[in-house]
Amino acid sequence: MNGFLVSLPAASVRFFAARAALALALGAAVGLERQWRQRTAGLRTNALVALGAALFEEFAVLLSSQHGVDPTRIAAYVVSGIGFLGAGVILRDGIHVRGINTAATIWCSAAIGVLAGAGYLRAAAIAAALILAAHLALRPLAQRVDRLPATVDTEIQTSYQFRAVTRAADEAHIRTLLVRELTRDDLARYDALRTSAP
């Protein structure tokens, strides 16, 4: 048969559906954490990436059993295709680059899908757990490291000078706003605040 209407045994259909469903569920678990943090690629994106990767890998497994095609070739194409998808979520905002963590998460969700699609269900579950652990457990550590003061040995040293000129009547209000913004948790460090009023 040329493969136009290939019928699968019932057992194969159940395995196909179970692997795809697990990939979808594990991708959704990773995406739920991302959605909760209000990131660009959230619940649906990660679930669909994992499901899509699983479907491609399951297709490769089916082809390998019927036509001797190497399933790792399809996995390699999934990886390169996900690279293009990940590149689409990386944005440059001035000197800052945003979305690298989101792109890495999409890449990892594809790996979950490939594992589930190839039949390595426990490995896919372990991968999903490790991705969630990286997001949940490493976030506080990364924030703590970001708050450390820069040293002489720091690779990149950046100095900023800020000058605010206000009316004397507005000075207290402007100073309060500046101090509040400069002491936020996501701001790594500030040395001095100098304001001048005419």
Secondary structure, DSSP 8 states (H G I E B T S, - for coil): --STT----HHHHHHHHHHHHHHHHHHHHHHHHHHHTT-SS-HHHHHHHHHHHHHHHHHHHHHHHHH---HHHHHHHHHHHHHHHHHTT-EEETTEEE-HHHHHHHHHHHHHHHHHHTT-HHHHHHHHHHHHHHHHHHHHHHHHHHHS---TT-S--------EE--GGGHHHHHHHHHHHHT-TTS-------EE--
